[in-house]
């Protein structure tokens, strides 16, 4: 009995240390671009769409929530933009940054919760949490709500593939998270397949498909409803232009997979640049790297425990969806840019995380301890080099947002002003009101 009590105390202590680790690493990750903390400003659609719509529609606050952007609803950023209206105008950017930071805290906290108890060893959790915070080739999803849908997708995926929750309060929160994610992007559609793969089993004695729990039925129902709505909006408001021919798909996808994911996830954006401009002139090397990377992912899907299988499948189903959307709706130049350094990095965020996790799984599975240890050391050295090279994110153009807002406040009512935001050449249009 005494031994069990001590063991339980140790487990609690380990969980407490992991929580502390998450917050410490999260704090230090802010130094990757500390300028966004000391001089917060809007990024892309955060300002030009979400905040501008919320501010300009002050007499009809629900109107922005019915507006489709890029073919689908973006409910969560619009909700935060609405709440930001209750803050001083020159502090709205800070509210956005604080919000996305706390959203980024949720996936690591889920990882150390009971949902993944016994599914992952503590060293693996520490590695994944550290990699998550300092991930190379991920600057585009750093501290902005424009790309919050990728974090919401990760949160909902972890909810689905982890252990089933028993608390009614937790189940309600999980359902709310899945609903919010489903209304902030089209990715609930891919989550449907993951829920089915996890939940549906064929009983040969009774040849029918049956779900295991109420949670799974609930999550599936929410995902189906959100998917129907979002896919309808995509089909209606995002017309296909078919500017890319089929023969142009293969080289772009090979270069994107090999460079942006299989190289970039380890060596960072500088590694992607070197690989793209030096080794992608011909497709031989990118093809070899792609085959190797896909072999690692395939082996993981075939042999890994179910949660990791589903994690890999979901992230690459999403990537296929992103490629297909770009193929159907983008012009040729935009499609080619998918493989170029510093472009479309948001698409590769989750697939890169799945790829790194797959490499770790395979190395851990090697039975020869000495070989496994050597490979672990080499892998950690390579990842650390990538994190080191990619630690400081590309600097953005400095914008004195408080000064611009102070000038805007002095304007007469109904004056329309364009305020510059990041990235370059972006702005948001505000119409002055009391």
C-alpha positions in Angstrom: 0.0 0.0 0.0 2.8 2.4 0.9 4.6 1.8 -2.4 1.4 2.6 -4.3 0.9 5.9 -2.5 4.4 6.9 -3.2 4.1 6.0 -6.8 0.9 8.0 -7.1 2.6 11.0 -5.5 5.5 10.7 -8.0 3.0 10.6 -10.9 1.3 13.7 -9.6 4.7 15.4 -9.2 5.6 14.5 -12.8 2.4 15.9 -14.1 2.9 19.1 -12.1 6.5 19.4 -13.5 5.1 18.9 -17.0 2.6 21.8 -16.5 5.4 24.0 -15.3 7.5 23.0 -18.3 4.7 23.9 -20.7 4.4 27.4 -19.4 8.1 28.0 -19.2 8.7 26.8 -22.8 5.6 28.8 -23.9 7.1 31.9 -22.3 10.5 31.4 -23.9 8.9 30.7 -27.3 7.7 34.3 -27.2 11.3 35.4 -27.7 11.2 34.0 -31.2 9.6 37.2 -32.2 9.4 39.4 -29.0 8.5 42.4 -31.2 5.0 41.0 -31.5 4.7 41.3 -27.7 6.3 44.6 -27.1 4.8 46.2 -30.3 1.7 44.1 -31.0 -0.1 44.7 -34.4 -2.6 42.8 -36.5 -1.6 40.1 -38.9 -3.4 39.8 -42.3 -7.1 38.8 -41.9 -7.0 39.5 -38.1 -7.1 43.2 -38.9 -8.3 43.5 -42.5 -11.3 41.2 -42.1 -12.2 40.2 -38.5 -11.4 43.4 -36.5 -12.4 45.8 -39.3 -15.8 44.0 -39.8 -16.5 43.9 -36.0 -15.6 47.6 -35.6 -17.4 48.9 -38.7 -20.6 46.8 -37.9 -20.9 48.1 -34.4 -24.7 48.6 -34.9 -25.1 45.0 -36.1 -22.7 42.9 -34.2 -24.0 39.6 -35.6 -23.5 40.5 -39.2 -19.8 39.5 -39.4 -20.7 36.0 -38.2 -22.8 35.4 -41.2 -20.1 36.6 -43.6 -18.1 34.0 -45.6 -14.4 34.5 -46.1 -12.3 32.5 -48.5 -15.2 30.1 -48.9 -16.1 29.3 -45.3 -17.0 30.7 -41.9 -14.2 31.9 -39.6 -16.3 32.1 -36.4 -13.6 32.0 -33.7 -11.5 35.0 -34.9 -14.7 37.0 -35.5 -15.8 36.2 -31.9 -12.4 37.4 -30.5 -12.7 40.5 -32.7 -16.1 41.2 -31.3 -14.9 40.9 -27.7 -11.9 43.1 -28.6 -14.4 46.0 -29.2 -14.8 46.2 -25.4 -11.1 47.0 -25.0 -9.4 50.4 -25.8 -8.8 50.6 -29.5 -5.1 50.8 -29.1 -5.0 47.6 -27.0 -7.0 45.3 -29.4 -3.8 43.8 -30.9 -2.6 42.9 -27.5 -5.9 41.0 -26.8 -5.5 39.1 -30.0 -1.9 38.1 -29.1 -2.8 37.0 -25.6 -5.7 35.0 -26.9 -3.7 33.0 -29.4 -1.0 32.3 -26.8 -3.6 30.7 -24.5 -5.0 28.7 -27.5 -1.5 27.4 -28.1 -1.3 26.2 -24.5 -4.2 23.9 -24.9 -2.7 21.1 -27.1 0.3 20.4 -24.7 -2.1 20.5 -21.7 -4.3 17.9 -23.4 -1.2 15.8 -24.1 -0.3 15.6 -20.4 -3.9 15.0 -19.3 -5.7 11.8 -18.6 -6.7 11.6 -22.3 -3.1 10.5 -23.1 -2.2 8.8 -19.8 -0.5 5.5 -20.6 -0.6 6.3 -24.4 2.7 8.2 -24.3 5.8 7.9 -22.2 6.9 11.0 -20.3 10.1 11.5 -22.3 8.1 11.4 -25.5 5.7 14.0 -24.1 8.6 16.3 -23.1 10.1 16.0 -26.6 6.8 16.7 -28.4 5.9 19.6 -26.2 9.4 21.2 -26.7 9.3 20.6 -30.5 5.8 22.1 -30.6 6.8 25.3 -29.0 10.0 25.8 -31.0 9.0 24.1 -34.2 11.1 25.0 -37.2 9.5 26.3 -40.4 6.4 27.5 -38.6 6.6 31.2 -38.5 3.3 31.8 -40.3 1.3 30.2 -37.5 3.1 32.1 -34.8 0.8 34.3 -32.6 -1.9 35.3 -35.0 -5.6 34.4 -35.1 -5.6 34.3 -38.9 -4.2 30.7 -38.6 -6.0 29.7 -35.4 -7.9 27.1 -37.3 -4.8 24.9 -37.4 -4.5 25.0 -33.6 -8.3 24.3 -33.2 -7.9 21.4 -35.6 -5.1 20.0 -33.5 -7.1 20.4 -30.3 -10.1 18.6 -31.7 -8.0 15.8 -33.1 -6.4 15.2 -29.7 -9.8 15.2 -28.1 -11.0 12.5 -30.6 -8.0 10.2 -30.6 -7.3 10.4 -26.9 -8.9 8.4 -24.1 -12.6 8.9 -23.6 -13.6 11.5 -21.1 -16.1 10.6 -18.3 -16.9 13.9 -16.8 -20.0 15.6 -18.2 -18.4 19.0 -17.9 -15.3 17.8 -19.9 -17.5 16.2 -22.5 -19.5 19.5 -22.9 -16.2 21.5 -23.2 -14.9 19.0 -25.8 -18.2 19.2 -27.8 -18.0 23.0 -27.7 -14.4 22.9 -28.9 -15.3 20.6 -31.8 -18.3 22.9 -32.7 -16.1 26.0 -32.6 -13.4 24.4 -34.7 -16.0 23.1 -37.2 -17.3 26.7 -37.6 -13.8 28.1 -38.1 -12.7 26.2 -41.1 -13.6 23.2 -43.3 -11.6 20.6 -41.4 -14.4 18.9 -39.5 -15.0 17.0 -42.7 -11.7 15.2 -42.3 -12.4 14.6 -38.6 -15.5 12.5 -39.6 -13.2 9.9 -41.1 -11.0 9.8 -38.0 -14.0 9.3 -35.7 -15.3 6.5 -37.9 -11.9 4.8 -38.1 -11.6 4.9 -34.3 -15.2 4.1 -33.4 -16.7 1.9 -35.9 -16.0 -1.8 -35.8 -17.5 -4.6 -37.9 -19.0 -7.3 -35.8 -18.9 -10.5 -37.9 -21.3 -12.3 -35.7 -23.8 -9.4 -36.3 -22.8 -7.8 -39.6 -23.5 -4.2 -38.8 -21.5 -1.1 -37.9 -21.8 0.0 -34.3 -20.3 2.9 -32.3 -18.7 2.3 -28.9 -19.9 5.3 -26.9 -22.2 8.3 -26.7 -19.2 10.7 -27.0 -18.3 9.3 -30.4 -21.9 9.6 -31.7 -22.0 13.2 -30.3 -18.7 14.2 -31.9 -19.6 12.6 -35.2 -23.0 14.4 -35.3 -21.4 17.8 -34.7 -18.7 17.2 -37.3 -21.3 16.1 -39.9 -23.5 19.2 -39.3 -20.5 21.6 -39.4 -19.1 19.9 -42.5 -22.4 20.1 -44.4 -22.6 23.8 -43.7 -18.9 24.6 -44.5 -18.8 22.4 -47.6 -22.0 24.1 -48.9 -20.4 27.5 -48.4 -17.2 26.4 -50.1 -19.0 25.1 -53.1 -21.1 28.3 -53.4 -18.6 31.0 -52.7 -15.3 29.5 -53.8 -15.7 28.8 -57.6 -13.2 26.6 -59.3 -11.0 28.2 -62.0 -8.9 25.1 -63.0 -5.9 27.2 -64.0 -3.5 24.4 -63.1 -3.0 21.4 -65.4 -2.5 17.9 -64.1 1.1 17.6 -65.4 2.1 20.6 -63.2 0.8 18.9 -60.0 3.5 16.2 -59.7 6.6 18.4 -59.5 5.0 20.9 -57.1 3.8 18.3 -54.7 7.1 16.4 -54.7 9.0 19.6 -54.0 6.5 20.6 -51.3 6.5 17.3 -49.5 10.3 16.8 -49.6 11.3 20.4 -48.9 8.6 22.0 -46.7 7.8 18.9 -44.6 10.5 16.2 -44.7 13.4 18.7 -44.7 11.8 21.8 -43.2 10.4 20.0 -40.1 14.0 19.1 -39.1 16.2 21.8 -40.6 13.8 24.8 -40.6 13.1 27.4 -43.3 16.8 27.9 -44.0 17.1 24.2 -44.7 14.1 24.5 -47.0 15.7 27.4 -48.9 19.0 25.5 -49.4 17.2 22.4 -50.5 14.8 24.2 -52.8 17.4 26.3 -54.6 20.2 23.8 -54.7 18.7 20.4 -54.9 15.3 20.9 -56.6 16.6 21.9 -60.0 16.0 18.3 -61.0 13.4 16.1 -59.4 15.7 13.1 -58.5 16.7 14.2 -55.1 13.3 15.6 -54.1 11.7 12.3 -55.3 14.1 10.2 -53.2 13.4 12.3 -50.1 9.7 12.2 -50.7 9.7 8.4 -51.1 11.7 8.0 -47.9 9.4 10.4 -46.0 6.3 8.7 -47.2 7.8 5.3 -46.3 8.2 6.5 -42.7 4.6 7.7 -42.6 3.3 4.5 -44.2 5.2 2.3 -41.7 3.8 4.4 -38.9 0.2 4.1 -40.1 0.6 0.3 -40.5 2.4 -0.5 -37.2 1.8 2.4 -34.7 -0.8 2.4 -31.9 -4.2 3.7 -33.0 -3.9 7.3 -31.7 -0.7 7.9 -33.7 -2.1 6.2 -36.8 -5.1 8.5 -36.7 -3.0 11.5 -36.0 -0.9 10.9 -39.2 -3.9 10.1 -41.3 -5.8 13.2 -40.3 -2.9 15.6 -40.9 -2.2 14.2 -44.3 -5.9 14.1 -45.3 -5.9 17.8 -44.4 -2.8 18.3 -46.6 -4.5 16.5 -49.5 -7.5 18.8 -49.1 -5.3 21.9 -49.1 -3.5 20.7 -52.2 -6.8 19.9 -54.0 -8.2 23.3 -53.1 -5.1 25.1 -54.4 -5.2 22.9 -57.6 -8.8 23.8 -58.2 -9.0 27.4 -57.2 -5.5 28.9 -57.4 -3.7 30.3 -60.5 -0.6 28.6 -61.7 1.8 31.0 -59.9 0.1 30.5 -56.6 0.1 26.8 -57.0 3.8 26.7 -57.7 4.5 28.8 -54.6 3.3 25.9 -52.4 6.8 24.4 -52.7 8.8 27.7 -52.3 10.4 28.7 -49.0 8.4 31.0 -46.8 5.2 30.2 -48.6 2.0 28.4 -47.5 3.8 27.2 -44.3 0.5 27.0 -42.5 -0.4 24.0 -44.7 2.6 22.0 -43.4 2.3 22.8 -39.7 0.4 19.7 -38.7 1.9 17.3 -41.3 5.4 18.3 -40.1 4.4 17.6 -36.5 3.0 14.2 -37.5 6.2 13.4 -39.5 8.5 14.2 -36.5 6.3 12.1 -34.2 6.5 9.2 -36.7 10.3 9.4 -36.8 10.4 9.3 -33.0 8.1 6.3 -32.9 10.2 4.3 -35.4 13.5 5.1 -33.6 11.9 4.0 -30.3 10.7 0.8 -31.8 14.2 -0.4 -32.8 15.1 -3.4 -30.6 18.8 -2.9 -30.7 19.4 -0.4 -27.8 22.8 0.8 -29.0 21.5 1.6 -32.6 18.4 3.2 -31.1 20.4 5.4 -28.8 22.7 6.5 -31.6 19.8 7.3 -33.9 18.0 9.2 -31.1 21.1 11.3 -30.5 21.5 12.1 -34.2 17.8 12.9 -34.5 17.9 15.2 -31.5 21.1 16.9 -32.8 19.5 17.5 -36.2 16.2 18.8 -34.7 18.2 21.1 -32.2 20.2 22.5 -35.1 17.0 23.2 -37.0 15.4 24.9 -33.9 18.6 26.9 -33.4 18.7 28.1 -37.0 15.0 28.8 -37.0 14.6 30.1 -33.5 14.3 33.8 -34.3 11.5 34.2 -36.8 11.6 36.6 -39.8 11.1 40.2 -38.6 8.0 42.0 -39.7 7.9 45.6 -40.7 7.6 47.8 -37.6 4.2 49.6 -37.4 3.5 52.1 -34.6 0.0 50.9 -34.1 -0.9 52.9 -31.0 0.2 56.1 -32.7 -1.9 55.3 -35.8 -4.9 54.6 -33.6 -4.5 57.8 -31.7 -4.5 59.7 -35.0 -7.6 57.7 -36.1 -9.5 58.5 -32.9 -9.0 62.3 -33.6 -10.8 62.0 -36.9 -14.4 63.0 -37.4 -17.1 60.4 -37.3 -17.7 58.4 -40.5 -14.2 59.2 -41.7 -12.8 56.2 -43.5 -9.1 55.5 -42.8 -6.8 52.7 -44.0 -4.3 51.6 -41.3 -1.3 49.5 -42.4 -0.9 46.1 -40.8 1.5 43.1 -41.3 2.5 41.5 -43.6 3.6 44.2 -46.0 1.0 45.6 -48.4 -1.9 44.7 -46.1 -4.1 47.2 -44.4 -7.5 47.4 -42.6 -10.1 50.0 -43.3 -11.9 51.5 -40.3 -14.9 53.9 -40.4 -14.7 56.2 -37.4 -17.5 56.2 -34.9 -18.0 57.0 -31.2 
